[in-house]
Amino acid sequence: MNTLKFITTGLSALLLASCGYHLGGVKPEPLKDKDTFCVEVFENSSLHPSAGVLMTTALANALQSDGTYRMAPRGKADFIVKGEIERITRESLITNTEDTYVSTQIAVCVTVGYQVIDNKTGKVLCSGQEVENASFFNEDGSKESATESALSYATRRIADDITLHLVTK
């Protein structure tokens, strides 16, 4: 009985492996022959000091997780993604009923521009701009921690959006 299960499982795996499925998306035309990438540290034109590093890390993680492209050192990558945190705005959505100077919910709007550049020719393969809003509750009364949480969430969502543009037609 165990031998029959083993053979059935093996045949099923063999059949599914030959169906043509692969990890990752269907590459868009400008990136169809590209396999490796490098993400440069995003420039930061905002007043938030860690925004560029947050965006860079989020995008590198999103592209690696997708599996369409592999990360490579700058000199060996087929294409480079570079960008800029153009603007970050923060807004108080809900204030404390006892103290209107304390926000209980903070919203952050992040604007990022990016370019995908062929590493061999220096040609811009594609570019774009992403805007993302995120909000977090300020439970401990610290605007900085609520802003940091919202910013981290917004950069991850922007990274997912950019990755989607780079892996689908």
C-alpha positions as CSV (number, residue, x, y, z in Angstrom):
1,M,0.0,0.0,0.0
2,N,2.8,2.4,0.9
3,T,4.6,1.6,-2.4
4,L,1.5,2.5,-4.3
5,K,1.2,5.8,-2.5
6,F,4.8,6.5,-3.2
7,I,4.5,5.8,-6.9
8,T,1.3,7.8,-7.2
9,T,2.9,10.8,-5.5
10,G,6.0,10.5,-7.7
11,L,4.0,10.4,-10.9
12,S,1.8,13.3,-9.8
13,A,4.9,15.4,-9.0
14,L,6.4,14.5,-12.4
15,L,3.2,15.4,-14.3
16,L,2.8,18.8,-12.4
17,A,6.5,19.6,-13.0
18,S,6.0,19.3,-16.8
19,C,2.9,21.6,-16.9
20,G,5.1,24.7,-17.5
21,Y,4.4,26.5,-14.2
22,H,7.3,28.6,-12.8
23,L,7.9,30.8,-9.8
24,G,7.4,34.5,-10.5
25,G,5.5,36.6,-13.0
26,V,5.4,37.0,-16.7
27,K,8.1,39.6,-17.4
28,P,7.1,42.9,-19.2
29,E,8.6,43.5,-22.7
30,P,11.5,45.8,-21.5
31,L,12.7,43.2,-19.0
32,K,12.0,40.0,-20.8
33,D,15.7,39.1,-21.2
34,K,16.7,40.3,-17.7
35,D,17.2,37.8,-14.8
36,T,19.1,39.7,-12.1
37,F,18.6,43.0,-10.3
38,C,20.2,45.4,-7.9
39,V,18.4,48.0,-5.8
40,E,20.4,51.1,-5.1
41,V,19.7,53.0,-1.9
42,F,16.8,55.4,-2.6
43,E,17.6,59.1,-2.3
44,N,15.6,60.8,0.4
45,S,14.2,64.3,-0.3
46,S,11.9,64.1,2.8
47,L,12.6,65.1,6.3
48,H,12.3,61.6,7.6
49,P,15.9,60.3,8.0
50,S,15.3,56.5,7.6
51,A,12.8,56.6,4.7
52,G,15.3,55.9,1.9
53,V,16.7,52.8,3.7
54,L,13.1,51.6,4.5
55,M,12.1,51.9,0.8
56,T,15.3,50.2,-0.4
57,T,14.9,47.2,1.9
58,A,11.2,46.8,1.2
59,L,11.8,46.8,-2.5
60,A,14.7,44.4,-2.4
61,N,12.7,42.0,-0.2
62,A,9.6,42.3,-2.4
63,L,11.5,41.5,-5.6
64,Q,13.4,38.6,-4.0
65,S,10.1,37.2,-2.6
66,D,8.4,37.3,-6.0
67,G,11.1,35.0,-7.5
68,T,11.0,36.3,-11.1
69,Y,14.4,37.9,-10.7
70,R,17.4,37.1,-8.6
71,M,19.4,39.7,-6.6
72,A,23.0,40.3,-7.8
73,P,25.8,42.6,-7.0
74,R,25.7,46.0,-8.8
75,G,28.4,45.0,-11.3
76,K,26.7,41.7,-12.3
77,A,23.0,42.7,-12.2
78,D,21.1,42.9,-15.5
79,F,19.2,45.9,-14.3
80,I,19.3,48.4,-11.5
81,V,16.3,50.0,-9.7
82,K,17.0,53.4,-8.3
83,G,14.6,56.0,-6.9
84,E,13.8,58.8,-4.6
85,I,11.5,59.4,-1.7
86,E,10.0,62.6,-3.1
87,R,7.6,63.6,-0.3
88,I,6.2,62.4,3.0
89,T,3.3,64.2,4.5
90,R,1.9,63.4,8.0
91,E,-1.6,64.3,9.1
92,S,-3.6,63.8,12.3
93,L,-6.8,61.9,11.6
94,I,-8.3,61.6,15.1
95,T,-7.3,63.7,18.1
96,N,-7.6,62.8,21.8
97,T,-10.9,64.0,23.2
98,E,-9.1,65.2,26.4
99,D,-6.1,66.8,24.7
100,T,-6.5,68.0,21.1
101,Y,-2.7,68.3,20.7
102,V,-2.4,64.5,21.0
103,S,-3.3,62.5,17.9
104,T,-4.8,59.1,18.4
105,Q,-4.6,58.2,14.7
106,I,-1.9,59.4,12.3
107,A,-1.9,59.2,8.5
108,V,1.2,59.3,6.3
109,C,1.3,59.8,2.6
110,V,4.5,58.7,0.8
111,T,5.4,59.7,-2.8
112,V,8.2,57.7,-4.5
113,G,9.7,58.0,-8.0
114,Y,11.7,55.2,-9.5
115,Q,13.6,54.2,-12.6
116,V,14.7,50.8,-13.9
117,I,18.0,51.1,-15.7
118,D,19.8,48.6,-18.0
119,N,23.1,48.0,-16.3
120,K,25.0,47.4,-19.5
121,T,23.7,50.3,-21.6
122,G,22.5,52.8,-19.0
123,K,19.2,53.0,-20.8
124,V,16.1,53.7,-18.7
125,L,13.9,50.6,-19.3
126,C,10.9,51.9,-17.4
127,S,10.0,54.5,-14.7
128,G,7.1,55.5,-12.6
129,Q,5.8,57.2,-9.5
130,E,3.9,55.5,-6.6
131,V,1.8,57.2,-3.9
132,E,0.6,55.3,-0.9
133,N,-1.3,56.3,2.2
134,A,-1.2,54.5,5.5
135,S,-2.5,55.2,9.0
136,F,-1.7,53.9,12.4
137,F,-3.2,54.4,15.8
138,N,-1.1,56.2,18.3
139,E,-1.7,54.1,21.4
140,D,1.4,55.1,23.4
141,G,1.1,58.9,22.7
142,S,4.3,58.9,20.6
143,K,3.9,60.5,17.2
144,E,7.3,59.2,16.1
145,S,6.5,55.5,16.7
146,A,3.1,55.8,15.0
147,T,4.7,57.7,12.1
148,E,7.4,55.1,11.8
149,S,4.9,52.2,11.7
150,A,2.8,54.0,9.1
151,L,5.9,54.8,7.0
152,S,7.1,51.2,7.2
153,Y,3.7,49.9,6.0
154,A,3.5,52.5,3.2
155,T,7.0,51.7,1.9
156,R,6.2,47.9,1.9
157,R,3.0,48.6,-0.1
158,I,4.9,50.8,-2.6
159,A,7.5,48.1,-3.0
160,D,4.7,45.6,-3.7
161,D,3.3,48.0,-6.4
162,I,6.7,48.5,-8.0
163,T,7.3,44.8,-8.0
164,L,4.0,44.2,-9.6
165,H,5.0,46.6,-12.5
166,L,8.3,44.8,-13.0
167,V,6.9,41.2,-13.1
168,T,3.7,41.5,-15.1
169,K,3.0,42.5,-18.7
